[in-house]
């Protein structure tokens, strides 16, 4: 079973790889780069519902775009 990637696990891995780089040189820098990218991706992540709410809030008037019926029914000819 694969363990879940968490911010804490990435921070721990970054600390470990940082020590390896100090002891063994820059050849391990790509590992640090990748771990830092993954950490930033986790920090940036928003759930789909949160993103949808943000997009609607930015859309403007606050009124619904398609009305009360579901989107599929509204898009049928």
Protein Blocks (a to p, Z undefined) as FASTA:
>chain_A
ZZdddfklmmmmmmmmmmmmmmnojklmmmmmmmmmmmmmmmmpccfklmmmmmmmmnon
opafkbjbdfklmmpZZ
